[in-house]
Amino acid sequence: MSADPARRREPGGRVTTFLGLFTEVIDRRTLAVLAAAALFAGVGATGGWEGAQARGVVHDSVTAGERVTADPLTVTVKKAFAADAIPTLAPARAGSRFILVTLTVQNTSPRPVDALTAAASFRLETPGLLRAGHPVSSEAAPPQVIRTLDATALGALQPGVEQNLALLWEQADSGAAPAEVTVAVLGHTWRTSSLDGSSRWFDPVTTATVTLPLAPLPAS
Amino acid sequence: MSNREPRLTTAIVVGLLAIGSAVLSHIPAPDDLARRPFVTVGTLGSSLRLRTGQLQVERVQASTTVRQGGITAPTSAHWLVVTLTFTADREPAALAGMTIRAADGRAYSLTRPFRSSCGVGQPGITIRCALPFELPSDAVAGAILVVPAELLGGGEGDDVAEIDLGITAVTAADLTAVTDVLTVEAVTVVGAQVRS
């Protein structure tokens, strides 16, 4: 143990002084081995390395009609259309156009996926998107999700039930419609919230992108 | 003290801590035990008592299209329509958060375009509800209706009824073959029950 008061004030000196308290019970080499073991166990238990690996994953670029797995969904993006108005779904609005993307979706998880999570699974990577008439970024513009079977808003995706859906975005009509659009498909992780203890789908991560030609919506 | 004794002691202490940690990880935590629901098991036609009232599943039907009030909804799968009666006990009580649990553990909820609950039952008044669940054909056989006494908490730490709908592979095949439009009433009042 150091008796020098000046050395004890230094950070390194304090550590040496602290470790010196245990020298009669446990030697420094064993202490170092235990500390290293505790560090490795702690990092492993908290999934630290797993997270670092996940962040390095690059998403795929797939073609229309190709099936994508983005937990909790499997998604097949089909076609994209543009229109100034869509009967029963989107009445004409001055300064806006609507972009409609058709797709097939299946929930592969063992529990229902609510409409908000379903909408958060898609992003249109195109500038000029509107939400409630105001310009927003792509991240802040979730689509309306509509069942094509009866043109009603999606309530939930039930496990194992394949649904044909239409995603609807509103875009500022400040110029000609783009020739093509890119749809990002995002996967989620089922986990418990650290805030309220509830379990939900969190942490959206882009799993794949699909670039589609944007065609005018057929009249009927 | 020899040089080996401290290392041996350290190894024993670390080993015991590891064993203790492993044992603890396999024992349910007090919070988990407290949150477990109190499950009452029943079958089609049997009367069950939850802390909020009395419940009985009357029948199970299915179709690919269901009409309820002004809403007609088709599905690419099947609507499994469960009809039940409920009589609230001492205070108004709502049946909500009901799910179907398939034999493989998958859960199915009530959702748009139909009602997601049975509404509020008044004490002593029996109401009848028809509940359409959207299921794929492989989830119909062995389906169980799960009814929590209250929505909040999803049944955690509360009464939950689990009712076997009695659907065998044979009856499932019959149910999933139906394509005619099935018309049902969401909620109807059956009448007052006289308490003995």
HADDOCK unambig.tbl for C-alpha pairs under 7 A between the chains (distance, minus, plus):
assign (segid A and resid 25 and name CA) (segid B and resid 6 and name CA) 6.35 0.50 0.50
assign (segid A and resid 26 and name CA) (segid B and resid 6 and name CA) 5.87 0.50 0.50
assign (segid A and resid 110 and name CA) (segid B and resid 105 and name CA) 6.97 0.50 0.50
assign (segid A and resid 110 and name CA) (segid B and resid 106 and name CA) 4.29 0.50 0.50
assign (segid A and resid 110 and name CA) (segid B and resid 107 and name CA) 6.11 0.50 0.50
assign (segid A and resid 111 and name CA) (segid B and resid 106 and name CA) 5.79 0.50 0.50
assign (segid A and resid 111 and name CA) (segid B and resid 107 and name CA) 4.88 0.50 0.50
assign (segid A and resid 111 and name CA) (segid B and resid 108 and name CA) 6.50 0.50 0.50
assign (segid A and resid 112 and name CA) (segid B and resid 107 and name CA) 6.73 0.50 0.50
assign (segid A and resid 112 and name CA) (segid B and resid 108 and name CA) 6.00 0.50 0.50
assign (segid A and resid 112 and name CA) (segid B and resid 109 and name CA) 6.55 0.50 0.50
assign (segid A and resid 149 and name CA) (segid B and resid 74 and name CA) 6.97 0.50 0.50
assign (segid A and resid 150 and name CA) (segid B and resid 73 and name CA) 6.83 0.50 0.50
assign (segid A and resid 154 and name CA) (segid B and resid 112 and name CA) 6.98 0.50 0.50
assign (segid A and resid 155 and name CA) (segid B and resid 111 and name CA) 5.39 0.50 0.50
assign (segid A and resid 155 and name CA) (segid B and resid 112 and name CA) 4.55 0.50 0.50
assign (segid A and resid 155 and name CA) (segid B and resid 113 and name CA) 6.80 0.50 0.50
assign (segid A and resid 156 and name CA) (segid B and resid 111 and name CA) 6.33 0.50 0.50
assign (segid A and resid 158 and name CA) (segid B and resid 108 and name CA) 5.97 0.50 0.50
assign (segid A and resid 158 and name CA) (segid B and resid 134 and name CA) 6.89 0.50 0.50
assign (segid A and resid 159 and name CA) (segid B and resid 106 and name CA) 6.84 0.50 0.50
assign (segid A and resid 160 and name CA) (segid B and resid 136 and name CA) 6.12 0.50 0.50
assign (segid A and resid 161 and name CA) (segid B and resid 77 and name CA) 6.18 0.50 0.50
assign (segid A and resid 161 and name CA) (segid B and resid 135 and name CA) 6.71 0.50 0.50
assign (segid A and resid 161 and name CA) (segid B and resid 136 and name CA) 5.50 0.50 0.50
assign (segid A and resid 163 and name CA) (segid B and resid 76 and name CA) 6.97 0.50 0.50
